[in-house]
Amino acid sequence: MNNHEETPEEKRERLRQSELKNNPTGSLNDALNRGSNGNLTDLTGGMGWKGTGILIVVLIVGYVLYKLFFHDFA
């Protein structure tokens, strides 16, 4: 038998799946609202640490470029 320790990601997924089984109405509500709200955890969880780092760098560079070109002349 495989003596495999569960990783935090596997534990979160197992808990999420059990919650979906136990509460189908709540999961339907989540599914209907997910498209309008988005879920940052799902986005960053699928990318890993390198993808998350690149996303943060792109957001910071985008903000700096925005401030350089569209700064307020008031």
Secondary structure, DSSP 8 states (H G I E B T S, - for coil): -------HHHHHHHHHHHHHHH-HHHHHHHHHHHHHH--HHHHHHHHHHHHHHHHHHHHHHHHHHHHHHS----
